Amino acid sequence: MEISLKNQVAIITGASSGIGAGISKSLAESGATVVINYPFEVSKIAADAVLKTITDAGGKGITYMCDVSKEDQVVKMFQDVVAQFGTVDILINNAGIQKDAKFTEMTLDQWNAVIGVNLTGQFLCAREAIKEFLRRGIDETKSVAKGKIIHISSVHEIIPWAQHANYAASKGAIRMLMQTLAQEYAGEKIRVNSICPGAIQTPINTAAWDTPEVLNSLLSLIPYNRIGQPKDIGNLAVFLSSDASDYINGASIFIDGGMTTFESFSTGG
Ligand code: BGC
């Protein structure tokens, strides 16, 4: 199966590092023009480095600063991308943060920050993307769908996570956001799905893999016995963005080395 995303424009939010950077590289390798979104000036150098890797390999893209939790900035990002490239074909709703705390010590700021980026950010970007898909209509030279949205959720959309109530709540809500959009816009030939990663080796979870002790304890949760890599997620994002997955809509796809099979039950309940 050969997959080409040639002539398609993809916005990847939170793409200056981690899973977002990995997805940007994979989409660009498949021919998409990528918009590498990053939130603040401090991430610009990292975003530029992701773009350089892509252009050095012959791919196309730009970097774009926008805080996805801010409505005016999201609206402007979509306007600017459409002005520059003509349209947007694929949205990878990836930007996500953790602000972990014991529940009784969790501040409203920690709660709001996580819900703002992880959930409100995905709402705002999805809304602007769907408006653009509807405006453009189908262009069969590129895809049989008007557009594709991929929400980056987490295994924590179904696994409760002590001391991460804000994060788990945001991911559980993404499932319903995704399924509702899939239901509401399937008739318009817009596909909406989620990727639910388990433990992927990125800056968000350094504390879970940066010493042999913590890595071993993490691996005890992963039947496949390795930590995931951004490329694992990138491969799936390419497939879900392409017509090869045209009949997949409203699905949460777990990509976690078996974490959601609950390894601790492998020796009996
Ligand atoms: C979190 C990581 C965590 C993984 C598995 C992800 O959604 O961002 O920090 O390692 O879930 O628990």
Boltz pocket constraint, residues with backbone or C-beta under 6 A from the ligand:
constraints:
  - pocket:
      binder: B
      contacts: [[A, 98], [A, 153], [A, 154], [A, 155], [A, 156], [A, 197], [A, 198], [A, 199], [A, 200], [A, 204], [A, 205], [A, 208]]
      max_distance: 6.0
